[in-house]
Amino acid sequence: MIGFIVAGLIIGALARLIKPGKQNLGIIATLLLGLVGSVIGGVIANLLGTGDIWELNVLGFVVAVIASVLLIGVAEAIASRGHRTAH
């Protein structure tokens, strides 16, 4: 479980580095989006037959980072839309 959390944090941090621009997300949001991205990556890797959902493999890791980048984009869009309506 601790390995899964560490992997989620690493995947979330990589996704933030890859995504252009400044992100207004804290460490908890990065961790959560990285964890969700890891689950998505594991599920897709499992569906493609390259490993188990909880097993770290190259394809799952790559898909997890891509999913996390997309999730960060979605989270930013939702957060910015909320800030626009508040002003």
PASEBA-1860 file (N, C-alpha, C; in nm, 3 decimals):
! residues 87
1> MIGFIVAG> 0.082/-0.119/0.000/0.000/0.000/0.000/0.086/0.126/0.000 ~ 0.193/0.126/0.080/0.282/0.241/0.083/0.351/0.258/-0.052 ~ 0.387/0.148/-0.115/0.447/0.154/-0.249/0.351/0.214/-0.350 ~ 0.223/0.182/-0.337/0.122/0.236/-0.427/0.110/0.388/-0.409 ~ 0.114/0.434/-0.285/0.107/0.577/-0.256/0.230/0.648/-0.310 ~ 0.348/0.590/-0.289/0.472/0.650/-0.340/0.469/0.654/-0.493 ~ 0.425/0.546/-0.556/0.414/0.543/-0.702/0.316/0.649/-0.751 ~ 0.204/0.666/-0.682/0.106/0.769/-0.717/0.164/0.908/-0.707
9> LIIGALAR> 0.243/0.933/-0.604/0.307/1.062/-0.587/0.408/1.089/-0.699 ~ 0.486/0.987/-0.733/0.585/1.000/-0.841/0.515/1.023/-0.975 ~ 0.410/0.947/-1.000/0.336/0.962/-1.126/0.270/1.100/-1.132 ~ 0.212/1.145/-1.022/0.152/1.278/-1.018/0.255/1.388/-1.040 ~ 0.374/1.373/-0.979/0.480/1.472/-0.996/0.529/1.474/-1.141 ~ 0.547/1.357/-1.201/0.587/1.351/-1.342/0.483/1.415/-1.432 ~ 0.358/1.390/-1.404/0.250/1.448/-1.483/0.253/1.600/-1.475 ~ 0.280/1.653/-1.357/0.288/1.799/-1.342/0.408/1.856/-1.416
17> LIKPGKQN> 0.517/1.782/-1.420/0.635/1.828/-1.495/0.609/1.826/-1.645 ~ 0.535/1.726/-1.691/0.507/1.712/-1.835/0.405/1.815/-1.881 ~ 0.305/1.841/-1.798/0.197/1.933/-1.837/0.251/2.075/-1.840 ~ 0.236/2.142/-1.955/0.288/2.279/-1.963/0.207/2.377/-1.879 ~ 0.271/2.485/-1.842/0.203/2.589/-1.766/0.211/2.565/-1.616 ~ 0.162/2.662/-1.541/0.162/2.653/-1.395/0.033/2.587/-1.349 ~ 0.047/2.489/-1.263/-0.070/2.423/-1.206/-0.092/2.474/-1.064 ~ -0.216/2.501/-1.032/-0.251/2.547/-0.898/-0.305/2.431/-0.816
25> LGIIATLL> -0.227/2.325/-0.808/-0.267/2.206/-0.732/-0.169/2.185/-0.618 ~ -0.222/2.146/-0.503/-0.136/2.116/-0.390/-0.083/1.974/-0.398 ~ -0.003/1.937/-0.299/0.059/1.805/-0.296/-0.046/1.695/-0.280 ~ -0.152/1.721/-0.205/-0.258/1.621/-0.186/-0.331/1.596/-0.317 ~ -0.365/1.704/-0.389/-0.432/1.688/-0.518/-0.341/1.614/-0.616 ~ -0.212/1.646/-0.615/-0.117/1.576/-0.702/-0.113/1.428/-0.669 ~ -0.108/1.396/-0.540/-0.106/1.257/-0.495/-0.232/1.184/-0.538 ~ -0.347/1.246/-0.515/-0.474/1.181/-0.551/-0.486/1.159/-0.702
33> LGLVGSVI> -0.450/1.260/-0.780/-0.457/1.244/-0.925/-0.356/1.141/-0.974 ~ -0.240/1.135/-0.910/-0.141/1.032/-0.944/-0.191/0.893/-0.910 ~ -0.260/0.879/-0.796/-0.316/0.749/-0.757/-0.425/0.705/-0.855 ~ -0.512/0.799/-0.892/-0.617/0.765/-0.988/-0.554/0.729/-1.123 ~ -0.453/0.804/-1.163/-0.382/0.774/-1.287/-0.317/0.637/-1.283 ~ -0.261/0.599/-1.166/-0.199/0.466/-1.154/-0.300/0.355/-1.167 ~ -0.418/0.375/-1.108/-0.523/0.274/-1.119/-0.567/0.261/-1.266 ~ -0.586/0.376/-1.333/-0.624/0.373/-1.474/-0.517/0.302/-1.556
41> GGVIANLL> -0.391/0.335/-1.532/-0.281/0.270/-1.603/-0.277/0.120/-1.577 ~ -0.298/0.080/-1.453/-0.298/-0.062/-1.419/-0.413/-0.137/-1.483 ~ -0.530/-0.074/-1.486/-0.646/-0.137/-1.548/-0.623/-0.156/-1.698 ~ -0.573/-0.052/-1.764/-0.549/-0.062/-1.908/-0.440/-0.165/-1.938 ~ -0.333/-0.166/-1.859/-0.228/-0.266/-1.879/-0.282/-0.407/-1.856 ~ -0.370/-0.422/-1.757/-0.431/-0.552/-1.730/-0.520/-0.595/-1.847 ~ -0.599/-0.501/-1.900/-0.686/-0.533/-2.013/-0.605/-0.573/-2.136 ~ -0.485/-0.514/-2.151/-0.399/-0.549/-2.264/-0.315/-0.674/-2.238
49> GTGDIWEL> -0.327/-0.728/-2.117/-0.260/-0.853/-2.084/-0.113/-0.840/-2.050 ~ -0.067/-0.720/-2.011/0.075/-0.703/-1.980/0.107/-0.717/-1.832 ~ 0.005/-0.731/-1.748/0.033/-0.748/-1.605/-0.093/-0.727/-1.523 ~ -0.076/-0.741/-1.394/-0.185/-0.723/-1.298/-0.207/-0.575/-1.273 ~ -0.325/-0.541/-1.224/-0.358/-0.401/-1.198/-0.260/-0.339/-1.098 ~ -0.222/-0.410/-0.996/-0.137/-0.356/-0.890/0.012/-0.378/-0.916 ~ 0.044/-0.435/-1.030/0.183/-0.465/-1.063/0.242/-0.350/-1.144 ~ 0.361/-0.306/-1.108/0.426/-0.198/-1.180/0.492/-0.254/-1.305
57> NVLGFVVA> 0.450/-0.205/-1.421/0.514/-0.243/-1.546/0.525/-0.119/-1.634 ~ 0.603/-0.130/-1.740/0.633/-0.014/-1.822/0.507/0.044/-1.887 ~ 0.426/-0.041/-1.949/0.305/0.008/-2.015/0.210/0.072/-1.915 ~ 0.189/0.008/-1.803/0.102/0.063/-1.700/0.152/0.197/-1.649 ~ 0.284/0.209/-1.633/0.344/0.334/-1.585/0.324/0.446/-1.686 ~ 0.349/0.417/-1.814/0.333/0.518/-1.919/0.187/0.562/-1.928 ~ 0.095/0.467/-1.928/-0.048/0.500/-1.935/-0.089/0.578/-1.809 ~ -0.035/0.543/-1.695/-0.067/0.613/-1.570/-0.023/0.759/-1.577
65> VIASVLLI> 0.095/0.784/-1.631/0.143/0.922/-1.642/0.055/1.001/-1.739 ~ 0.022/0.940/-1.853/-0.064/1.007/-1.951/-0.202/1.036/-1.890 ~ -0.258/0.938/-1.821/-0.388/0.958/-1.757/-0.380/1.067/-1.652 ~ -0.271/1.074/-1.577/-0.256/1.177/-1.475/-0.244/1.316/-1.537 ~ -0.173/1.327/-1.649/-0.164/1.456/-1.718/-0.303/1.503/-1.759 ~ -0.381/1.410/-1.815/-0.518/1.444/-1.855/-0.604/1.482/-1.734 ~ -0.588/1.408/-1.625/-0.666/1.438/-1.503/-0.629/1.575/-1.446 ~ -0.501/1.610/-1.451/-0.459/1.742/-1.404/-0.523/1.851/-1.489
73> GVAEAIAS> -0.526/1.828/-1.620/-0.591/1.924/-1.710/-0.738/1.941/-1.677 ~ -0.806/1.831/-1.650/-0.948/1.837/-1.614/-0.966/1.909/-1.480 ~ -0.882/1.877/-1.383/-0.892/1.940/-1.251/-0.869/2.090/-1.262 ~ -0.772/2.132/-1.344/-0.747/2.275/-1.363/-0.866/2.344/-1.429 ~ -0.924/2.278/-1.529/-1.039/2.336/-1.599/-1.157/2.355/-1.504 ~ -1.180/2.256/-1.419/-1.290/2.265/-1.322/-1.261/2.375/-1.220 ~ -1.137/2.383/-1.173/-1.101/2.484/-1.075/-1.108/2.624/-1.132 ~ -1.063/2.641/-1.256/-1.067/2.775/-1.316/-1.210/2.817/-1.348
81> RGHRTAH> -1.294/2.724/-1.384/-1.434/2.756/-1.410/-1.502/2.801/-1.279 ~ -1.467/2.738/-1.170/-1.522/2.777/-1.040/-1.475/2.915/-0.997 ~ -1.350/2.950/-1.029/-1.299/3.082/-0.993/-1.362/3.192/-1.078 ~ -1.392/3.162/-1.204/-1.455/3.262/-1.292/-1.596/3.297/-1.246 ~ -1.670/3.196/-1.202/-1.808/3.223/-1.159/-1.811/3.292/-1.022 ~ -1.706/3.277/-0.943/-1.704/3.338/-0.810/-1.677/3.487/-0.817 ~ -1.612/3.535/-0.921/-1.577/3.677/-0.931/-1.689/3.757/-0.984
END
